[in-house]
Amino acid sequence: MLEAVLVALGVSIGVNVLMFIPAFIYKTDKLTDLSYSLTFIILATILFLFNTYSLSKLILYFMVAAWGARLGTYLFIRIRKMKKDPRFDDKRGDFFKFLKFWLVQGLTVWLVMMSSTVFFNLSNTSFNYLSLIGLIVWGAGLTIESVADYQKYQFKTNPKNKGKWIESGLWHYSRHPNYFGEIMNWVGIYLFTLSSFNLLNALVALASPGYITITLLFISGIPPLEKHSDKKYGKYKGYRDYKKRTSVLIPWFTKK
């Protein structure tokens, strides 16, 4: 297992360093988000092809690749519309700051893929009721994330909504339904792989849903977005009321 984990780390960091080079030279943001999802697909492909085959591994490969393809397509369409990502305005021209972002991104992919990495490395894998539950949770998460992203993209690209915040569709029931779907994706993948693990594997693989959940809830997901929205819309009573009545993450009925 250790060898597979180290190989995965090397591939993940390597892909991101290679993508960093043209991104820095041409000062473009079109590769940053695309490389994130692409790294997942590349890593999953290598792990799947260079280990023993099983039907459950094929299903897992499809789960990771489908998620990555969907996210990569959405992010690429979004950045083409935006032209540039303001998150990188203070990094794009600084070699070390920009490189740091890419290295952290590579490390993130490695950690989030931990459950899949361990699973692909197993000689014997199983598919049972827990695997089916994981597949269902993954599917629900992918659907929620896809619908939420589509709804927000449609809202943001409509000139009539300029200067407004979205509170329709899934965003009526959660302020961050896309992140809820994202977490469900990786919880589902963990559950899908869990029945094939011994205790050590299960604990190592827990890094996958654990890292993405902590990151989105407390670090680079919800906190900066909430701060940005409060700064931009905080003066409006309608926005303050929306925050009070709407769940921050888990879609739920709004408070009266």
Backbone bond lengths (Angstrom), bond angles and torsions (degrees), N, CA, C in turn:
res aa  C-N    CA-C-N  psi(-1)  N-CA   C-N-CA  omega(-1)  CA-C   N-CA-C  phi
1 M - - - 1.463 - - 1.519 111.96 -
2 L 1.329 117.45 -40.54 1.464 121.43 -177.97 1.520 111.46 -58.59
3 E 1.337 115.68 -42.54 1.466 119.64 -179.55 1.526 111.03 -62.13
4 A 1.335 116.87 -42.93 1.462 121.32 179.82 1.523 111.12 -64.19
5 V 1.321 116.39 -40.19 1.459 121.22 -179.88 1.537 110.60 -65.20
6 L 1.326 116.98 -40.89 1.467 121.19 179.63 1.527 111.35 -69.84
7 V 1.327 116.45 -38.98 1.467 120.19 176.62 1.525 109.86 -62.38
8 A 1.320 116.21 -42.91 1.462 120.99 179.14 1.529 110.83 -61.25
9 L 1.320 116.44 -40.31 1.464 120.57 177.80 1.531 110.60 -62.78
10 G 1.338 116.36 -44.55 1.455 120.38 179.78 1.519 112.25 -62.58
11 V 1.322 116.51 -42.38 1.474 120.47 179.75 1.526 110.49 -65.56
12 S 1.317 115.78 -45.74 1.461 120.75 -177.51 1.531 111.95 -62.54
13 I 1.324 116.75 -47.02 1.468 120.45 178.42 1.524 109.87 -67.80
14 G 1.333 116.75 -40.91 1.455 121.07 -178.05 1.518 113.19 -61.24
15 V 1.320 116.95 -45.57 1.468 121.00 179.25 1.520 110.55 -60.23
16 N 1.323 116.26 -42.93 1.461 119.83 -177.45 1.523 112.79 -71.00
17 V 1.318 117.62 -34.92 1.465 120.11 176.12 1.521 110.02 -66.35
18 L 1.335 117.32 -41.33 1.461 121.32 178.22 1.530 111.40 -62.93
19 M 1.314 117.21 -39.11 1.470 121.41 179.22 1.521 111.49 -74.15
20 F 1.326 115.71 -28.42 1.459 120.37 178.79 1.527 111.70 -63.16
21 I 1.323 116.89 -37.72 1.469 121.31 -174.89 1.530 112.40 -56.60
22 P 1.355 120.07 -57.13 1.477 118.43 178.16 1.523 112.89 -67.32
23 A 1.351 116.84 -31.59 1.468 119.55 179.46 1.519 110.56 -62.54
24 F 1.342 116.45 -40.29 1.466 120.40 179.93 1.524 110.98 -74.09
25 I 1.318 117.42 -43.10 1.468 121.27 -178.13 1.525 111.13 -61.06
26 Y 1.330 116.08 -45.41 1.474 120.28 -176.14 1.523 112.93 -95.96
27 K 1.340 116.79 2.69 1.473 122.13 178.05 1.527 110.97 50.13
28 T 1.329 115.68 48.11 1.457 120.94 -178.05 1.523 111.26 -111.95
29 D 1.329 115.32 147.96 1.463 121.34 177.05 1.533 111.25 -102.48
30 K 1.321 116.63 1.09 1.460 120.37 -176.12 1.522 112.93 -71.97
31 L 1.332 116.88 -15.06 1.461 119.96 -178.30 1.526 113.33 -99.78
32 T 1.323 117.08 -16.80 1.465 119.99 -171.90 1.526 112.63 -64.88
33 D 1.333 116.95 -59.01 1.463 119.99 -179.34 1.522 111.33 -71.75
34 L 1.338 116.87 -35.34 1.461 120.39 179.32 1.523 110.68 -61.60
35 S 1.328 116.38 -39.77 1.467 120.28 -178.20 1.524 111.46 -66.53
36 Y 1.327 117.09 -29.08 1.464 121.33 -179.98 1.523 110.10 -60.87
37 S 1.313 116.78 -55.90 1.459 120.48 -179.07 1.525 110.99 -69.03
38 L 1.334 117.64 -35.13 1.457 121.10 179.99 1.527 111.56 -64.03
39 T 1.322 116.92 -35.50 1.463 120.82 179.01 1.524 111.08 -63.33
40 F 1.322 116.35 -39.67 1.469 120.26 176.87 1.528 110.42 -60.17
41 I 1.332 116.05 -45.56 1.466 120.55 -177.25 1.529 111.01 -66.81
42 I 1.327 116.81 -43.90 1.462 121.04 179.63 1.525 110.77 -62.86
43 L 1.324 115.94 -46.35 1.462 120.49 -179.00 1.530 110.90 -64.02
44 A 1.325 116.92 -43.61 1.468 120.47 179.03 1.529 110.69 -63.31
45 T 1.327 116.42 -39.14 1.466 120.64 -179.84 1.528 111.32 -63.69
46 I 1.317 116.12 -45.54 1.472 120.70 179.37 1.521 111.10 -63.53
47 L 1.321 116.73 -45.86 1.465 121.12 -179.50 1.530 111.29 -63.88
48 F 1.322 116.39 -37.67 1.463 120.49 -179.28 1.532 111.16 -70.83
49 L 1.326 117.65 -43.83 1.459 121.82 -174.55 1.527 113.61 -74.02
50 F 1.342 116.08 -31.54 1.459 119.31 -173.87 1.526 113.73 -102.59
51 N 1.322 115.86 22.90 1.459 120.90 174.08 1.522 109.08 -134.01
52 T 1.329 116.67 170.82 1.459 120.13 -179.04 1.531 110.91 -61.72
53 Y 1.310 115.74 147.04 1.471 121.46 -176.23 1.530 111.59 -88.04
54 S 1.318 115.91 145.53 1.463 122.69 168.84 1.523 107.26 -156.32
55 L 1.314 116.36 157.52 1.462 120.81 -179.99 1.526 111.15 -61.52
56 S 1.337 116.19 -39.64 1.462 119.29 -179.54 1.526 111.47 -65.47
57 K 1.338 116.93 -32.63 1.461 120.09 176.17 1.528 110.87 -69.28
58 L 1.320 116.47 -37.01 1.464 120.60 176.75 1.522 110.49 -63.21
59 I 1.336 115.73 -41.76 1.470 119.99 178.50 1.524 110.28 -63.64
60 L 1.329 116.55 -43.81 1.465 120.53 179.15 1.527 110.58 -62.75
61 Y 1.317 116.49 -41.53 1.471 119.86 178.24 1.523 110.21 -59.15
62 F 1.320 116.44 -43.42 1.463 120.60 177.72 1.526 110.82 -61.62
63 M 1.317 117.63 -41.03 1.464 121.71 -178.98 1.530 111.10 -61.12
64 V 1.328 116.30 -48.18 1.467 120.52 -179.19 1.525 110.50 -67.70
65 A 1.338 116.86 -45.01 1.466 120.89 -176.86 1.526 111.63 -66.60
66 A 1.325 117.28 -40.16 1.466 121.03 179.43 1.521 110.49 -64.52
67 W 1.339 115.28 -44.05 1.466 119.16 177.69 1.534 110.47 -61.72
68 G 1.330 116.92 -46.63 1.455 120.98 -178.48 1.514 112.85 -64.63
69 A 1.331 117.18 -41.70 1.464 121.11 -179.79 1.525 110.99 -64.94
70 R 1.322 116.17 -42.26 1.458 120.20 179.22 1.526 111.60 -63.81
71 L 1.326 115.77 -47.70 1.459 120.07 -179.00 1.524 111.30 -66.07
72 G 1.331 117.21 -44.13 1.453 120.86 -178.92 1.514 112.20 -61.65
73 T 1.333 116.48 -41.55 1.472 120.78 178.74 1.519 110.70 -63.47
74 Y 1.321 115.52 -45.92 1.472 119.80 -179.98 1.522 111.43 -62.12
75 L 1.328 117.66 -46.39 1.459 121.20 -177.09 1.525 111.49 -67.07
76 F 1.345 116.72 -35.31 1.455 119.75 179.44 1.531 110.97 -68.77
77 I 1.333 116.16 -41.01 1.466 120.34 176.69 1.524 109.98 -63.03
78 R 1.330 116.12 -41.16 1.469 120.53 -178.81 1.523 111.85 -65.24
79 I 1.341 117.60 -44.51 1.467 119.50 -177.05 1.522 111.17 -70.85
80 R 1.326 117.76 -29.68 1.463 120.33 175.64 1.524 110.29 -65.48
81 K 1.324 116.14 -33.44 1.455 120.98 177.82 1.526 110.75 -75.73
82 M 1.342 116.69 -41.40 1.458 121.97 -177.85 1.523 112.80 -76.79
83 K 1.348 116.98 -26.49 1.472 124.40 -176.63 1.528 112.22 76.40
84 K 1.339 117.02 -45.71 1.469 119.75 177.88 1.515 109.88 -147.11
85 D 1.336 115.31 158.34 1.461 122.15 -179.07 1.526 108.45 -105.91
86 P 1.344 117.42 116.03 1.472 120.40 -177.88 1.523 114.23 -59.84
87 R 1.328 118.06 -17.64 1.464 120.65 178.18 1.521 112.06 -61.73
88 F 1.334 116.47 -24.44 1.459 120.39 -174.76 1.530 113.64 -104.90
89 D 1.321 117.10 9.53 1.464 120.14 -178.67 1.523 112.42 -60.58
90 D 1.332 117.09 -32.26 1.464 120.30 -179.71 1.528 112.39 -97.36
91 K 1.346 116.49 4.82 1.472 120.21 -177.25 1.526 112.86 -121.46
92 R 1.307 116.86 -31.34 1.457 122.67 -170.56 1.523 113.31 -52.29
93 G 1.314 117.17 -37.78 1.460 120.85 -176.84 1.520 114.35 -96.46
94 D 1.330 116.37 -1.31 1.461 121.12 -179.29 1.531 108.65 -106.77
95 F 1.326 116.75 113.52 1.462 122.58 -174.15 1.526 111.95 -53.68
96 F 1.312 117.52 -51.69 1.469 121.12 -173.75 1.531 112.65 -73.99
97 K 1.340 117.69 -37.17 1.463 120.35 177.33 1.520 110.58 -65.54
98 F 1.341 114.94 -42.25 1.458 119.68 -178.78 1.530 110.46 -69.72
99 L 1.325 116.43 -40.45 1.465 120.69 178.05 1.526 110.93 -63.03
100 K 1.320 116.15 -38.77 1.464 120.60 179.12 1.525 110.73 -58.58
101 F 1.336 116.03 -41.87 1.465 119.80 178.50 1.524 110.50 -59.15
102 W 1.328 116.77 -45.43 1.458 121.30 -177.62 1.534 111.88 -67.31
103 L 1.317 116.40 -36.72 1.466 119.53 177.96 1.527 110.76 -67.81
104 V 1.323 116.47 -41.18 1.472 120.28 177.57 1.524 109.88 -65.21
105 Q 1.319 116.66 -37.35 1.460 120.19 178.16 1.528 110.46 -63.68
106 G 1.327 116.34 -42.84 1.461 120.14 177.32 1.513 111.76 -62.42
107 L 1.322 116.58 -41.20 1.468 121.38 178.14 1.525 110.73 -65.05
108 T 1.329 116.32 -38.01 1.460 121.28 178.94 1.529 111.28 -62.28
109 V 1.327 115.91 -46.97 1.466 119.70 178.80 1.528 110.48 -59.63
110 W 1.304 116.40 -43.32 1.466 121.77 -179.81 1.523 111.40 -58.97
111 L 1.319 116.73 -45.25 1.467 120.93 -178.92 1.527 111.83 -69.93
112 V 1.328 116.51 -43.19 1.461 119.96 -178.99 1.527 111.22 -67.49
113 M 1.328 116.48 -28.11 1.466 121.18 179.38 1.529 113.01 -86.55
114 M 1.320 118.06 3.40 1.462 121.04 -172.48 1.529 112.50 -57.44
115 S 1.307 117.67 -44.66 1.459 121.02 179.42 1.523 110.94 -59.53
116 S 1.322 116.27 -44.38 1.467 121.23 179.86 1.522 111.22 -68.23
117 T 1.314 117.14 -39.71 1.471 121.41 179.96 1.525 110.81 -59.80
118 V 1.313 115.85 -47.74 1.464 120.52 -179.88 1.525 110.43 -63.94
119 F 1.322 116.43 -42.27 1.465 121.32 -177.72 1.533 111.42 -64.40
120 F 1.333 117.15 -46.63 1.459 120.73 -179.73 1.529 111.65 -61.35
121 N 1.322 116.18 -27.15 1.464 120.87 -176.65 1.535 113.05 -81.30
122 L 1.323 117.82 -11.58 1.455 121.04 -178.37 1.530 111.97 -73.43
123 S 1.320 115.39 145.74 1.473 120.20 176.73 1.523 110.41 -78.36
124 N 1.341 116.05 -36.65 1.465 120.90 -179.32 1.530 109.86 -123.68
125 T 1.307 115.09 127.26 1.469 120.14 178.36 1.520 108.60 -126.73
126 S 1.310 115.68 155.01 1.463 120.11 -177.88 1.525 110.63 -123.23
127 F 1.314 114.99 162.00 1.471 122.10 172.94 1.520 107.17 -133.67
128 N 1.326 116.42 115.65 1.457 121.02 -178.68 1.527 110.29 -138.30
129 Y 1.325 116.32 -161.47 1.468 120.10 -177.62 1.526 112.16 -62.49
130 L 1.318 117.53 -37.18 1.462 120.40 178.46 1.533 110.10 -65.99
131 S 1.323 115.82 -38.19 1.460 119.93 176.85 1.527 110.34 -61.99
132 L 1.325 115.90 -41.67 1.465 120.97 179.49 1.522 111.02 -64.73
133 I 1.331 116.08 -40.79 1.473 119.96 176.94 1.528 109.82 -61.68
134 G 1.330 116.14 -43.49 1.454 120.03 178.04 1.515 112.08 -60.73
135 L 1.330 117.01 -40.21 1.459 121.87 178.91 1.527 110.92 -64.04
136 I 1.324 115.91 -40.06 1.466 120.82 178.62 1.530 110.98 -66.89
137 V 1.340 116.57 -44.76 1.473 120.65 178.17 1.527 110.00 -61.34
138 W 1.330 116.77 -43.97 1.464 121.39 177.23 1.526 110.84 -58.63
139 G 1.330 116.68 -47.13 1.459 120.85 -179.00 1.520 112.32 -62.06
140 A 1.337 115.68 -40.97 1.466 119.95 178.35 1.522 110.40 -65.20
141 G 1.336 115.77 -41.37 1.459 119.92 179.15 1.516 112.25 -63.81
142 L 1.328 116.69 -43.97 1.464 120.85 178.96 1.523 110.85 -61.90
143 T 1.325 116.33 -40.62 1.466 120.83 179.23 1.520 111.44 -64.64
144 I 1.325 116.11 -47.54 1.467 120.50 -179.41 1.528 110.94 -62.01
145 E 1.330 116.48 -46.26 1.464 120.11 -179.61 1.527 111.27 -63.20
146 S 1.317 116.68 -41.82 1.470 121.25 -178.88 1.522 111.22 -65.22
147 V 1.328 116.24 -46.66 1.468 120.51 -179.26 1.525 110.37 -64.41
148 A 1.326 117.10 -43.52 1.471 120.93 -179.13 1.524 110.70 -62.98
149 D 1.316 117.62 -44.81 1.465 120.87 178.55 1.523 111.25 -62.20
150 Y 1.338 116.40 -42.92 1.463 120.68 -179.57 1.530 110.57 -63.89
151 Q 1.327 116.66 -44.47 1.459 120.53 -179.74 1.526 111.86 -62.08
152 K 1.336 116.11 -41.69 1.463 119.03 -179.57 1.526 111.22 -70.17
153 Y 1.335 116.96 -38.78 1.461 120.46 178.48 1.522 110.64 -62.46
154 Q 1.332 116.22 -45.19 1.464 120.52 178.68 1.526 111.23 -62.05
155 F 1.329 115.87 -39.00 1.465 121.06 179.93 1.525 110.93 -66.87
156 K 1.332 116.47 -46.68 1.458 121.23 -176.19 1.526 112.82 -69.18
157 T 1.311 117.48 -31.05 1.467 120.46 -177.46 1.528 112.70 -86.26
158 N 1.318 117.06 -2.56 1.463 121.18 176.34 1.531 108.82 -88.20
159 P 1.327 117.80 115.37 1.480 120.85 -177.86 1.525 113.72 -55.12
160 K 1.332 116.98 -27.71 1.466 120.33 -179.32 1.529 112.02 -65.95
161 N 1.331 116.48 -19.61 1.468 120.16 -176.78 1.526 113.14 -98.96
162 K 1.322 117.39 10.45 1.456 120.65 -178.82 1.530 110.56 -59.84
163 G 1.331 116.17 128.25 1.456 121.17 179.85 1.519 113.93 82.95
164 K 1.349 116.69 5.60 1.460 120.59 -179.39 1.523 110.53 -109.05
165 W 1.309 116.74 160.48 1.462 122.33 175.15 1.526 108.16 -104.61
166 I 1.307 117.05 149.02 1.454 120.78 -179.23 1.528 111.11 -83.71
167 E 1.324 115.64 131.46 1.467 120.83 174.16 1.527 109.70 -144.10
168 S 1.331 115.15 33.09 1.462 121.33 178.63 1.527 109.58 -116.76
169 G 1.336 116.56 167.36 1.458 120.39 -179.66 1.520 110.94 63.16
170 L 1.319 116.41 -138.43 1.466 120.77 178.62 1.526 111.38 -64.56
171 W 1.338 116.37 -25.15 1.464 121.56 -178.84 1.525 112.17 -72.38
172 H 1.334 115.93 -7.81 1.464 120.87 173.61 1.525 110.20 -76.16
173 Y 1.338 116.21 -25.81 1.458 121.61 -175.43 1.527 113.44 -106.02
174 S 1.312 116.81 -12.71 1.465 121.89 178.51 1.521 109.31 -153.52
175 R 1.329 116.42 142.89 1.464 119.39 177.68 1.525 111.42 -79.26
176 H 1.332 116.97 -16.28 1.465 121.12 179.33 1.535 110.83 -142.79
177 P 1.339 117.52 61.13 1.471 119.89 -177.79 1.529 112.76 -65.72
178 N 1.332 117.01 -27.96 1.470 119.57 178.57 1.526 110.84 -65.36
179 Y 1.318 117.41 -37.61 1.466 120.81 178.10 1.527 111.08 -70.76
180 F 1.331 116.00 -34.62 1.462 119.21 175.72 1.524 109.96 -61.94
181 G 1.333 116.23 -43.79 1.454 120.68 177.63 1.511 112.06 -63.88
182 E 1.331 116.70 -38.73 1.466 122.05 178.46 1.535 111.15 -60.89
183 I 1.307 115.49 -46.77 1.468 119.87 179.03 1.531 110.43 -62.96
184 M 1.328 116.65 -41.73 1.459 120.80 178.36 1.528 111.69 -60.33
185 N 1.333 116.62 -37.50 1.461 121.14 177.81 1.520 111.24 -53.29
186 W 1.329 115.53 -51.55 1.459 120.32 -172.63 1.522 112.73 -81.90
187 V 1.325 117.14 -26.17 1.461 119.86 170.71 1.524 108.34 -66.33
188 G 1.335 116.42 -41.83 1.454 120.97 178.60 1.517 112.35 -61.50
189 I 1.329 116.86 -42.77 1.462 120.86 178.65 1.530 110.63 -65.37
190 Y 1.313 116.77 -39.10 1.470 120.04 177.83 1.532 110.51 -62.82
191 L 1.329 116.62 -44.95 1.463 120.40 179.18 1.528 110.56 -64.43
192 F 1.327 116.57 -36.83 1.459 121.11 179.41 1.530 111.25 -61.60
193 T 1.320 116.78 -37.16 1.467 121.19 -176.29 1.533 113.18 -89.71
194 L 1.322 117.22 -18.20 1.466 122.44 -166.94 1.529 114.60 -59.04
195 S 1.309 118.29 -40.16 1.462 120.67 -174.58 1.528 112.90 -67.52
196 S 1.329 117.57 -15.09 1.471 121.00 179.26 1.526 112.19 -92.50
197 F 1.324 117.13 -5.37 1.469 121.39 -173.52 1.523 112.91 -94.70
198 N 1.340 114.91 148.43 1.458 119.32 163.75 1.528 107.15 -85.61
199 L 1.311 117.34 -178.12 1.463 120.51 -174.72 1.525 112.14 -60.93
200 L 1.335 117.50 -44.21 1.465 121.08 -179.12 1.526 110.82 -62.34
201 N 1.330 116.01 -46.10 1.465 119.84 179.16 1.523 111.48 -60.85
202 A 1.328 115.30 -41.87 1.463 120.38 -178.78 1.528 111.31 -62.68
203 L 1.332 116.27 -39.48 1.465 120.56 -179.50 1.533 111.12 -70.31
204 V 1.338 116.46 -42.05 1.471 120.38 178.16 1.528 109.84 -64.20
205 A 1.328 116.14 -45.25 1.467 121.42 -177.63 1.521 112.76 -65.84
206 L 1.322 116.95 -21.38 1.462 121.38 179.57 1.530 111.68 -61.15
207 A 1.337 116.26 -18.35 1.467 120.47 177.18 1.525 110.85 -58.84
208 S 1.321 116.37 -29.14 1.469 120.65 -176.70 1.532 112.68 -63.03
209 P 1.344 119.19 -65.59 1.472 118.21 178.81 1.520 112.36 -70.10
210 G 1.338 116.71 -30.03 1.461 119.97 -178.70 1.518 112.56 -65.05
211 Y 1.315 116.27 -46.58 1.474 120.07 -176.99 1.525 111.47 -66.48
212 I 1.334 117.12 -45.89 1.468 119.06 -177.68 1.524 110.89 -66.14
213 T 1.336 116.83 -35.65 1.459 119.97 179.70 1.528 111.18 -67.48
214 I 1.321 117.01 -47.49 1.469 121.33 179.72 1.529 110.64 -62.89
215 T 1.323 116.26 -42.05 1.464 121.01 -179.42 1.519 111.75 -62.04
216 L 1.331 116.65 -48.11 1.462 119.98 -177.55 1.527 112.76 -71.48
217 L 1.321 117.35 -34.21 1.459 120.25 -177.28 1.523 113.86 -80.86
218 F 1.337 116.10 -34.35 1.467 117.88 -169.39 1.538 116.21 -126.01
219 I 1.337 118.22 -11.30 1.467 117.60 -173.12 1.532 112.43 -119.09
220 S 1.319 116.85 -87.00 1.466 119.52 -171.86 1.523 114.03 -104.45
221 G 1.321 117.60 8.18 1.448 119.98 179.95 1.510 112.63 -101.02
222 I 1.319 116.22 -94.51 1.459 121.74 -174.68 1.528 114.73 -65.59
223 P 1.350 120.31 -46.37 1.474 119.44 -175.72 1.535 115.50 -53.53
224 P 1.351 120.06 -51.65 1.465 118.29 -179.61 1.529 113.27 -66.88
225 L 1.329 117.83 -32.74 1.461 120.17 179.00 1.527 111.05 -69.53
226 E 1.323 115.74 -40.41 1.462 119.58 177.30 1.532 110.64 -63.91
227 K 1.312 115.48 -41.01 1.468 120.55 179.28 1.525 110.58 -63.87
228 H 1.330 116.06 -43.43 1.463 120.79 179.57 1.528 111.11 -64.05
229 S 1.328 116.95 -44.06 1.463 121.20 -179.17 1.524 111.28 -67.10
230 D 1.329 116.78 -39.57 1.472 120.27 178.28 1.525 110.34 -62.07
231 K 1.316 116.13 -39.84 1.469 120.74 -179.94 1.522 111.17 -68.58
232 K 1.325 115.67 -37.27 1.464 120.79 -175.26 1.523 112.90 -82.88
233 Y 1.348 116.85 -38.65 1.461 119.99 -173.76 1.524 114.18 -118.51
234 G 1.321 117.49 -1.73 1.457 121.27 -174.12 1.512 115.49 -56.18
235 K 1.315 117.15 -24.05 1.467 120.38 -178.49 1.532 112.48 -77.82
236 Y 1.328 115.94 -11.76 1.458 119.60 -178.75 1.535 111.14 -93.66
237 K 1.322 115.96 128.53 1.460 120.51 -179.42 1.533 111.15 -62.86
238 G 1.327 116.56 -36.24 1.458 120.60 -179.70 1.517 111.92 -60.33
239 Y 1.323 116.45 -39.39 1.460 120.30 178.50 1.522 110.56 -69.76
240 R 1.332 116.44 -42.52 1.467 119.64 179.36 1.526 110.48 -62.29
241 D 1.337 116.58 -38.59 1.468 120.54 177.51 1.527 110.43 -66.94
242 Y 1.321 116.76 -38.31 1.474 121.53 178.30 1.519 110.18 -60.93
243 K 1.321 116.59 -43.11 1.465 120.52 178.89 1.522 111.63 -64.15
244 K 1.314 116.59 -39.75 1.463 120.61 -177.29 1.523 112.14 -67.11
245 R 1.334 116.55 -36.75 1.461 119.20 -172.66 1.529 113.92 -96.29
246 T 1.347 117.18 -7.28 1.463 119.73 -172.56 1.526 111.74 -114.36
247 S 1.330 115.92 133.74 1.457 122.68 177.61 1.529 110.34 -57.74
248 V 1.318 116.90 141.78 1.451 120.39 -178.38 1.527 111.92 -72.87
249 L 1.335 118.75 -31.90 1.464 120.72 -176.20 1.522 113.34 -133.63
250 I 1.332 117.54 -63.13 1.464 121.09 -174.87 1.525 109.97 -74.56
251 P 1.338 117.82 120.35 1.476 120.04 178.56 1.523 110.85 -55.64
252 W 1.332 115.51 127.32 1.461 120.47 -177.13 1.509 108.86 -154.21
253 F 1.328 115.15 163.92 1.455 119.48 179.01 1.521 110.08 -61.83
254 T 1.319 116.26 140.36 1.451 120.84 -177.74 1.524 111.48 -71.01
255 K 1.328 115.56 149.56 1.450 120.57 177.71 1.516 109.21 -76.64
256 K 1.312 115.53 146.95 1.477 120.86 178.77 1.522 109.81 -72.28
